[in-house]
């Protein structure tokens, strides 16, 4: 019998309850599991991880099916009029979309008028509007930072004014002078860094009319560019790439330094939670590596409750201390001196998409291997505009 997403979530929650009971009843006096019990725990935790991956996969599949089943046109409720309807123009037009994908499949030298206004300086073509939305959605799937950050579009450098110091008020004696105080501003500038890749498709697939070239390019591009984006937006140094949240200068502030180089305690997670000011905590989320989650699953708070809780609500993330948890392989492991846990309001990390993504077919470069390459690039930047909005738990330096 095929299990639903809700069934899987409930099963994962049940396995987690069994796992907690196992931990509580099999820990020795020193709080450590025997080798045999540790192997059993590892199997139980693996089942939790596997169920989580299956839930994520089914939820993505459900979202795609829902999008694909949407009505593509309006239902006619009145007699059609003979008045000419507004026609989509530019990259939103049917002609542009059709001719774009014809150009992607064919080496024909025919010039399509519908593409002329959108030929870029490198001889490529800006992707149609609908494909652009699909690609952005797929990039968000691959890049967890895009899910929780603020994303804006800009045709030039984006300049963000940030209050560096606010004015202060003072108590005044009768007939006393009013204090003079001014707000001081600084400016965060987001430019554009170029990220590109080449997707190769065999000639046989390209000539197969049943092959969905659009979905294939979107999927492969998302995996390649999304993971590279995510890594830079977390650990990038700002040189030819975005400035990462973990950057030493301009990145998140250290909230807690752990007492251990490789372990994390419940009190340290609690201290990190409250190191963030209340306005940011309201929208705070956690971001850490899957391997760090493994450590934290064993942690209890002062009341003997496990601080990690699996979600049984469809579409909702798991929680730590009541706030959503996201994971990324680009987050450092819990090792000496590493920033292993982030907590904060990630809407203060701004991502600027400088232009629409562009594609260019490379007909000759891979012809000897019976392939066609598709060069694609984007121009993007990212910076944390308010470092105090996100705090870091840093492991002790060995």
C-alpha positions in Angstrom: 0.0 0.0 0.0 1.4 3.4 -1.0 1.9 5.6 2.0 0.9 9.3 2.0 3.0 12.2 3.1 1.0 12.4 6.3 1.5 8.6 6.9 5.3 9.0 6.5 5.4 12.0 8.8 3.4 10.1 11.5 5.7 7.1 11.0 8.8 9.2 11.4 7.4 10.8 14.5 6.7 7.3 15.9 10.2 6.1 15.1 11.6 9.2 16.8 9.6 8.4 20.0 10.9 4.9 20.0 14.4 6.2 19.4 14.1 8.6 22.4 12.9 5.8 24.6 15.8 3.6 23.5 18.3 6.3 24.3 16.8 6.9 27.8 16.8 3.2 28.7 20.1 2.2 27.2 22.5 4.9 28.3 25.0 3.8 30.8 25.8 5.6 34.1 28.3 7.8 32.2 25.5 8.7 29.7 27.2 6.8 26.9 25.8 3.9 24.8 27.6 0.6 24.4 29.0 -0.3 21.0 26.1 -2.7 20.4 23.4 -0.2 21.5 25.1 2.6 19.5 24.8 0.5 16.3 21.1 -0.1 17.1 20.7 3.7 17.6 22.4 4.4 14.3 20.0 2.1 12.5 17.0 3.9 14.1 18.4 7.3 13.2 19.1 6.2 9.7 15.4 5.3 9.3 14.4 8.8 10.5 16.8 10.4 7.9 15.5 8.1 5.1 11.9 8.9 6.0 12.7 12.6 6.0 14.3 12.4 2.5 11.3 10.5 1.2 8.9 13.1 2.7 10.9 15.9 1.0 10.8 14.1 -2.3 7.1 13.4 -2.2 6.3 17.0 -1.2 8.4 18.3 -4.1 6.6 15.9 -6.5 3.2 17.0 -5.1 4.1 20.6 -5.6 5.1 19.9 -9.3 1.9 17.9 -9.9 -0.2 20.7 -8.4 1.5 23.3 -10.7 1.1 21.1 -13.8 -2.6 20.5 -13.1 -3.5 24.1 -12.9 -5.9 25.4 -15.5 -4.0 27.0 -18.3 -6.8 29.3 -19.5 -9.9 31.0 -18.2 -13.2 29.2 -18.4 -15.6 30.9 -20.9 -18.7 32.1 -19.0 -20.0 34.4 -21.7 -20.3 34.5 -25.5 -16.8 35.3 -26.9 -16.6 38.8 -28.3 -15.0 39.7 -31.6 -12.9 42.4 -29.8 -9.2 41.8 -30.2 -7.7 40.5 -26.9 -4.5 41.9 -25.5 -1.6 40.0 -26.8 1.4 39.1 -24.8 4.6 40.6 -26.0 8.3 40.2 -25.5 9.5 37.1 -23.6 6.0 36.4 -22.3 4.6 35.8 -25.8 3.8 32.4 -27.2 5.9 33.2 -30.3 9.0 34.0 -28.3 8.6 30.8 -26.3 8.1 28.6 -29.3 10.9 30.1 -31.3 13.2 30.1 -28.3 13.0 26.3 -27.9 13.1 25.8 -31.7 16.4 27.7 -31.7 17.6 25.5 -28.8 16.9 22.3 -30.7 17.8 23.4 -34.2 21.1 24.6 -35.8 19.0 26.3 -38.6 20.4 29.7 -39.6 16.9 31.1 -39.9 16.5 34.3 -37.9 13.3 34.5 -35.9 12.0 38.1 -35.6 10.4 37.4 -32.2 13.9 36.7 -30.8 15.7 39.8 -32.1 15.0 42.2 -29.4 16.3 39.8 -26.8 19.6 38.7 -28.3 22.2 39.4 -25.7 25.7 40.8 -26.2 27.2 37.3 -26.2 24.9 35.9 -28.8 22.7 34.0 -26.4 19.0 34.4 -25.7 17.1 35.4 -22.6 14.9 32.6 -21.4 11.1 32.9 -21.8 9.2 34.3 -18.8 7.6 30.9 -17.9 10.9 29.0 -18.1 12.5 31.7 -15.9 9.9 31.1 -13.2 10.5 27.4 -13.4 14.2 27.8 -13.2 14.0 30.1 -10.2 11.7 27.6 -8.4 14.2 24.8 -9.1 17.1 26.9 -7.9 15.2 27.5 -4.7 14.8 23.8 -4.3 18.5 23.3 -4.6 19.6 26.4 -2.7 18.2 26.5 0.8 19.4 30.1 1.4 17.1 31.3 -1.4 14.1 29.8 0.6 14.8 32.0 3.7 16.5 35.1 2.3 15.2 38.2 0.7 15.4 38.1 -3.1 15.2 41.2 -5.3 15.7 42.0 -8.9 17.8 44.9 -10.1 19.2 46.3 -13.4 22.2 47.9 -11.7 24.0 48.0 -8.3 21.6 47.8 -5.4 22.4 50.3 -2.7 20.7 49.6 0.7 20.8 52.2 3.4 21.3 50.7 6.8 21.0 52.7 10.1 24.4 52.4 11.8 23.6 54.3 15.0 20.2 55.5 16.1 19.4 58.8 17.9 19.1 58.7 21.7 16.7 60.6 24.0 17.7 61.9 27.4 15.8 63.1 30.5 15.8 66.9 30.7 15.6 69.1 33.7 13.1 72.0 33.7 14.2 74.5 31.1 17.1 72.3 30.3 18.6 72.0 26.8 17.4 69.3 24.4 20.2 66.9 23.5 21.2 66.8 19.8 21.4 63.5 18.2 21.4 62.3 14.6 20.9 58.9 13.0 24.0 57.7 11.1 23.6 55.6 8.0 25.9 53.3 6.1 25.3 51.8 2.7 25.5 48.2 1.7 26.1 47.8 -2.1 25.2 44.7 -3.9 26.7 44.3 -7.4 26.8 41.3 -9.6 29.0 38.2 -9.9 28.8 35.9 -12.9 27.9 32.2 -12.4 27.8 29.9 -15.3 27.7 26.2 -16.5 27.4 24.1 -19.6 24.7 21.4 -19.9 25.4 18.7 -22.6 22.7 16.8 -24.4 23.1 14.0 -26.9 22.0 14.6 -30.4 19.7 11.5 -30.2 17.8 13.0 -27.3 17.7 16.4 -28.9 16.1 15.0 -32.0 13.5 13.0 -30.0 10.4 15.1 -29.9 9.3 13.3 -26.8 12.4 14.5 -24.9 11.5 17.4 -22.6 14.5 19.6 -23.2 13.1 22.5 -21.1 12.7 20.4 -17.9 16.0 18.7 -18.4 18.0 22.0 -18.7 16.1 23.5 -15.8 16.8 20.5 -13.5 20.5 20.0 -14.4 21.1 23.8 -14.2 19.4 24.0 -10.9 21.5 21.3 -9.4 24.8 22.7 -10.7 24.1 26.4 -10.1 21.9 26.1 -7.0 24.6 24.2 -4.9 27.3 26.6 -6.0 25.1 29.5 -5.1 24.4 28.0 -1.7 28.0 27.4 -0.9 29.0 31.0 -1.8 26.0 32.5 0.1 27.2 30.7 3.2 31.0 30.7 3.0 31.9 33.1 0.1 34.5 35.7 0.7 33.0 38.3 -1.7 35.7 38.0 -4.3 34.0 37.2 -7.6 31.2 35.6 -5.6 28.6 36.7 -3.0 29.7 37.5 0.5 28.7 34.6 2.7 26.8 34.7 6.0 29.8 33.1 7.7 32.3 35.6 6.3 34.7 36.9 9.0 34.1 40.5 7.9 30.4 41.5 7.2 29.1 38.1 8.2 27.0 36.9 11.1 28.1 37.7 14.7 29.3 35.0 17.1 26.7 34.5 19.7 28.1 31.5 21.6 31.5 29.7 21.7 31.0 26.0 22.6 33.0 24.5 25.4 33.9 21.5 23.2 35.7 21.4 19.8 33.3 18.6 18.5 30.2 18.6 20.7 27.3 20.8 21.5 25.3 21.1 24.8 21.7 22.0 25.4 22.7 25.1 27.4 24.8 26.3 24.5 21.9 26.0 22.0 19.7 27.9 24.5 22.4 30.6 24.9 22.6 30.9 21.1 18.8 31.3 20.9 18.7 34.1 23.5 21.9 35.8 22.2 19.6 37.0 19.3 17.5 40.0 20.1 13.8 39.5 20.5 12.7 41.2 17.3 14.9 38.8 15.3 14.0 35.7 17.3 10.3 36.0 16.2 11.4 35.2 12.6 14.4 33.1 13.6 15.3 29.8 11.9 18.2 27.4 12.4 20.6 26.4 9.7 23.2 23.6 10.1 24.7 20.5 8.6 22.9 17.2 8.6 25.8 15.7 10.6 25.3 18.4 13.3 21.6 17.6 13.4 22.7 14.0 14.3 24.5 15.4 17.4 21.6 17.6 18.4 19.0 14.9 18.2 20.5 13.4 21.4 20.3 16.7 23.3 17.7 17.3 26.1 16.7 20.6 27.6 16.6 21.4 31.4 13.2 19.7 31.6 14.4 16.4 30.1 12.8 17.1 26.8 14.6 16.6 23.5 15.1 19.9 21.8 14.8 18.5 18.2 11.2 17.7 17.2 10.1 16.1 13.9 7.2 17.9 12.1 4.1 15.9 11.5 2.5 18.8 9.5 2.7 18.5 5.8 5.0 21.1 4.3 6.4 22.3 7.7 10.1 21.9 8.7 11.3 20.2 11.8 11.9 22.4 14.8 14.6 23.1 17.4 13.4 25.0 20.5 10.2 25.7 18.6 11.8 27.3 15.6 12.1 25.8 12.0 15.3 23.9 11.1 16.9 23.9 7.7 20.0 21.9 6.7 22.8 22.5 4.1 25.8 20.4 3.2 27.7 23.7 2.8 27.5 24.4 6.5 30.7 23.5 8.4 30.8 20.3 10.5 31.1 20.5 14.3 34.9 20.6 14.3 37.5 22.7 16.1 37.0 26.4 15.4 34.1 25.9 13.0 30.9 27.9 12.9 28.6 24.9 13.1 25.2 26.4 13.8 23.4 29.5 12.5 20.3 31.0 14.1 18.6 34.2 13.1 16.3 36.1 10.7 17.7 35.3 7.3 15.4 37.8 5.6 18.3 40.2 6.3 20.5 38.3 3.9 19.7 40.0 0.5 20.1 38.2 -2.8 20.1 40.4 -5.9 19.4 38.7 -9.3 20.9 41.2 -11.7 19.4 40.0 -14.9 17.3 37.3 -16.5 19.3 34.1 -17.1 20.6 33.6 -20.6 21.2 30.5 -22.7 23.4 29.9 -25.8 23.6 26.6 -27.8 27.1 25.4 -28.6 26.6 23.4 -31.7 30.2 22.7 -32.7 32.1 22.4 -29.5 30.9 18.9 -28.6 29.9 17.8 -32.1 32.7 15.2 -32.3 31.1 13.4 -29.3 27.6 13.6 -30.8 26.5 16.2 -28.2 25.2 19.8 -28.1 26.2 22.1 -25.2 24.0 24.7 -23.7 25.9 27.5 -22.0 23.9 29.4 -19.3 24.8 32.1 -16.9 23.3 34.4 -14.3 24.6 37.5 -12.5 23.9 37.5 -8.8 25.1 38.9 -5.5 24.3 38.4 -1.9 25.2 40.1 1.4 24.0 40.1 5.0 22.8 43.7 5.4 22.4 43.5 9.2 25.0 41.2 10.8 23.3 41.4 14.2 20.2 39.6 12.7 22.0 36.2 12.6 24.1 34.6 15.4 26.7 31.8 15.1 27.6 29.0 17.5 31.3 28.5 17.1 33.1 25.4 18.3 36.1 25.7 20.7 39.4 26.0 19.0 41.5 22.9 19.7 
